[in-house]
Amino acid sequence: MTSPAAQAATYAEAKAVARRLVEARLAARPLPGFPGPLPRNLAEAYQVQDAAIPLWPDAIAGWKVGRVPAPPGQEASSERLAGPIFARQVRPAGPGATPFPVLVGGFAAVEAEFVIRLGADAPAGKLDWTLDEADALVAAWHIGVETAGSPMADVNRIGGVAVAGDFGNNAGVILGPEIPGWRGRAPETMACEVLIEGRSMGVGSAASIPGGPMESLVFLLGHCAARGLPLKAGALIATGAATGVHDILAGQTARVTFGALGDIVCRAEPAQVGALGEIVT
C-alpha cells in the first residue's frame, strides 16, 4: 500500500508537471520531453491531467477519446484514453479552409472524427453504461476533425501516460455539419479519408473505431463519472481517429472528406503566444 507521504509526493509532482505542460502550451513553447517524472500508469497520468484542467483559462466543452498509442511498428492498444476539449478550441467548419493553431516544434496532427453531441446530462455517479443507455443521451452525430497537439514532439512515442497527462494530446476540434439520419446508419457506410497537401494519408469509416463510436461514448461516460466530471448536455465527444493520426506542419492544408456527408478543409498555422490568455493561479 502506498504511504500517505508517497501519495502526497506523487500529487505534488503531478501538480508541478501539470503547470509546466500548461505553461508550455500557453507560451507556444516546445518541450524536449516529458517535463518531470513520467507517470507509472494511466491513473497517475490522469492525476496530471486533473491538476492541469483548473490551470487552463477556459471551460471544458467536451472530450476526445483515443486509443493508447503503441511503439512504432505496433498496433495501438484497444485500451482507450480521454482528454478535455476546451470551448475556445471548438471551431465551426467554414466554407473555406478553417485555420487552426499548431505549436511549432511540438506535435501536431489531424484526425477524421465522428463527433457525438449530447442532448442531456449524464447522472453523476453512474459508472456502468449500456449502449442503449448511452444512446438515449445523444442529440446528434457530426462529422469533424480533431486537431491533435502537444508541446512534446515525441508525445506518442513516449507513450500513453504522456498523452493522457497532456490533455490527451488534444488541441481542439473542427465541428462539421450534423449527419442526417445518423441513428439508422451502419458504421461501415460512413466512410472518410484524410488528405494533406492533396496526398491521401489514410482511409476508414466509423467502423474503424473499435466497437464503433458509441463504445467510445460508453467508455467516456463511466470514465468521467469516476473522475467526478459527469458529462453534460451539449458536450462534444470526438470518438476516435477513424483513419489514424496524421502529422501536419504549419502552413499545410488538410482536406478531410466524408463522402456524401461533406468535406472539412483546414489549414495549420503557427500558434500565437498568449492567444488563450495566462495560466490560472
ZIWO-V558494 format. One record per residue. RES is the residue in one letter. PHI is phi in radians with two decimals (* if undefined). PSI is psi in whole degrees, -180 to 180 (none if undefined). OMEGA is omega as a letter, one per 30 degrees, with the letter a starting at -180 (999 if undefined). Layout:
((RES/PHI/PSI/OMEGA) (RES/PHI/PSI/OMEGA))
This chain:
((M/*/138/l) (T/-1.27/132/a) (S/-1.26/156/l) (P/-0.99/-37/l) (A/-1.13/-41/l) (A/-1.17/-40/l) (Q/-1.08/-42/l) (A/-1.12/-40/l) (A/-1.14/-43/l) (T/-1.08/-43/a) (Y/-1.17/-39/l) (A/-1.12/-40/l) (E/-1.10/-42/a) (A/-1.06/-43/l) (K/-1.14/-40/a) (A/-1.16/-42/l) (V/-1.13/-43/l) (A/-1.01/-45/a) (R/-1.10/-41/a) (R/-1.14/-40/l) (L/-1.14/-45/a) (V/-1.16/-43/l) (E/-1.05/-40/l) (A/-1.14/-43/l) (R/-1.10/-47/a) (L/-1.17/-32/l) (A/-1.55/1/a) (A/0.90/45/a) (R/-1.99/121/l) (P/-1.20/155/l) (L/-2.03/140/a) (P/-1.29/-14/a) (G/-3.06/-171/l) (F/-1.18/129/a) (P/-1.50/58/a) (G/2.64/-172/l) (P/-1.04/132/a) (L/-1.25/129/l) (P/-0.95/143/a) (R/-1.39/-18/a) (N/-2.79/176/a) (L/-1.16/-33/l) (A/-1.03/-44/l) (E/-1.21/-34/l) (A/-1.10/-39/l) (Y/-1.24/-22/l) (Q/-1.10/-40/l) (V/-1.11/-47/l) (Q/-1.07/-43/l) (D/-1.10/-35/l) (A/-1.30/-28/a) (A/-1.39/-33/a) (I/-0.98/-47/a) (P/-1.19/-17/l) (L/-1.43/-18/a) (W/-1.43/131/a) (P/-1.44/56/a) (D/-2.89/163/l) (A/-1.63/152/l) (I/-1.30/128/l) (A/-1.84/-12/a) (G/3.03/-164/a) (W/-2.52/148/l) (K/-1.78/147/l) (V/-2.08/132/l) (G/-2.45/174/l) (R/-1.65/150/l) (V/-1.14/122/a) (P/-1.15/153/l) (A/-1.96/163/l) (P/-1.00/155/l) (P/-0.90/136/l) (G/1.58/-7/l) (Q/-2.02/154/l) (E/-1.26/147/l) (A/-1.08/152/l) (S/-1.15/155/l) (S/-1.36/-11/l) (E/-1.22/139/a) (R/-1.74/156/l) (L/-2.36/168/a) (A/-2.38/155/l) (G/-2.67/153/a) (P/-1.33/149/l) (I/-1.96/124/a) (F/-1.64/153/a) (A/-1.03/-44/a) (R/-1.32/-4/l) (Q/-1.76/7/l) (V/-1.64/118/a) (R/-2.08/126/l) (P/-1.23/139/l) (A/-1.18/130/a) (G/-1.70/178/l) (P/-1.24/-24/l) (G/-1.85/-151/l) (A/-1.44/119/l) (T/-1.37/120/l) (P/-1.34/146/l) (F/-2.53/147/a) (P/-1.47/145/l) (V/-2.23/144/a) (L/-1.48/106/a) (V/-1.10/129/a) (G/1.62/-10/l) (G/-1.80/-150/l) (F/-1.86/139/l) (A/-2.57/140/a) (A/-2.73/163/l) (V/-2.12/148/a) (E/-2.43/132/l) (A/-1.23/130/a) (E/-2.32/146/l) (F/-1.78/115/a) (V/-1.80/125/l) (I/-1.68/133/l) (R/-1.92/126/a) (L/-1.45/146/l) (G/-1.93/-2/a) (A/-2.62/156/l) (D/-1.26/145/l) (A/-1.46/139/l) (P/-1.07/134/l) (A/-1.13/137/l) (G/1.54/-6/l) (K/-1.46/113/a) (L/-1.70/-28/a) (D/-1.94/132/a) (W/-2.33/145/l) (T/-1.73/166/l) (L/-1.06/-41/a) (D/-1.14/-40/l) (E/-1.13/-41/l) (A/-1.16/-42/a) (D/-1.06/-32/a) (A/-1.15/-19/l) (L/-1.53/-12/a) (V/-1.46/132/l) (A/-1.67/-34/a) (A/-2.91/160/l) (W/-1.95/143/l) (H/-2.21/156/l) (I/-1.43/151/a) (G/-2.89/177/l) (V/-2.33/125/l) (E/-1.49/129/l) (T/-1.70/99/a) (A/-1.33/150/l) (G/-3.01/149/a) (S/-2.75/152/l) (P/-1.18/-17/a) (M/-1.67/114/a) (A/-1.06/-32/a) (D/-1.77/27/a) (V/-0.97/-42/a) (N/-1.24/-34/l) (R/-1.25/-33/l) (I/-1.09/-39/l) (G/2.21/178/a) (G/-1.05/-32/a) (V/-1.20/-34/l) (A/-1.22/-41/l) (V/-1.08/-51/a) (A/-1.11/-39/a) (G/-1.13/-34/a) (D/-1.72/64/l) (F/0.96/28/l) (G/1.22/19/a) (N/1.06/36/l) (N/-1.86/143/l) (A/-2.31/14/l) (G/2.43/178/l) (V/-2.45/137/l) (I/-1.77/118/a) (L/-1.70/121/l) (G/-1.65/-171/a) (P/-1.22/160/l) (E/-1.14/145/l) (I/-1.46/117/a) (P/-1.17/139/l) (G/1.08/31/a) (W/-1.00/-35/a) (R/-1.21/-26/a) (G/-1.72/3/a) (R/-1.57/137/l) (A/-1.31/139/a) (P/-0.95/-38/a) (E/-1.21/-16/l) (T/-1.48/-8/l) (M/-1.77/85/a) (A/-1.55/158/l) (C/-2.68/160/l) (E/-2.62/142/l) (V/-1.94/129/l) (L/-2.16/133/l) (I/-2.08/124/a) (E/0.91/38/l) (G/1.43/-4/a) (R/-1.73/130/l) (S/-1.20/127/a) (M/-1.85/-21/a) (G/3.07/150/l) (V/-2.21/157/l) (G/-3.08/-159/l) (S/-2.82/178/l) (A/-1.05/-24/l) (A/-1.29/-13/l) (S/-1.25/-20/l) (I/-1.41/124/a) (P/-0.92/120/a) (G/1.38/-7/a) (G/1.55/165/a) (P/-0.99/-32/a) (M/-1.19/-30/l) (E/-1.15/-33/l) (S/-1.12/-41/l) (L/-1.15/-42/l) (V/-1.01/-46/l) (F/-1.00/-49/a) (L/-1.17/-37/l) (L/-1.02/-47/l) (G/-1.23/-40/a) (H/-1.08/-49/a) (C/-1.22/-36/l) (A/-1.09/-40/a) (A/-1.14/-25/l) (R/-1.61/5/a) (G/1.29/26/a) (L/-2.24/59/a) (P/-1.04/146/a) (L/-1.21/146/a) (K/-2.03/159/l) (A/-0.97/138/a) (G/1.61/-13/a) (A/-1.08/140/l) (L/-1.81/130/a) (I/-2.06/109/l) (A/-1.42/113/a) (T/-1.53/-6/l) (G/2.50/155/a) (A/-1.32/104/a) (A/-1.30/-22/l) (T/-2.09/4/a) (G/1.90/-178/a) (V/-1.87/122/a) (H/-2.10/112/a) (D/-1.03/144/l) (I/-2.47/149/a) (L/-1.96/154/l) (A/-0.99/133/a) (G/1.72/-14/a) (Q/-1.58/155/l) (T/-2.05/137/l) (A/-2.02/145/l) (R/-2.10/123/l) (V/-1.95/113/a) (T/-1.89/136/l) (F/-2.02/31/l) (G/1.11/-131/a) (A/-1.15/-16/a) (L/-1.37/-15/l) (G/2.15/170/l) (D/-2.09/151/l) (I/-2.19/124/l) (V/-1.90/134/a) (C/-2.49/152/a) (R/-2.21/129/l) (A/-1.43/130/l) (E/-2.23/149/l) (P/-1.04/133/l) (A/-1.14/142/l) (Q/-1.65/136/l) (V/-1.10/132/l) (G/1.28/13/a) (A/-1.08/-28/a) (L/-1.85/12/l) (G/1.69/-163/a) (E/-1.80/162/l) (I/-1.12/141/l) (V/-1.31/134/a) (T/-1.90/none/999))
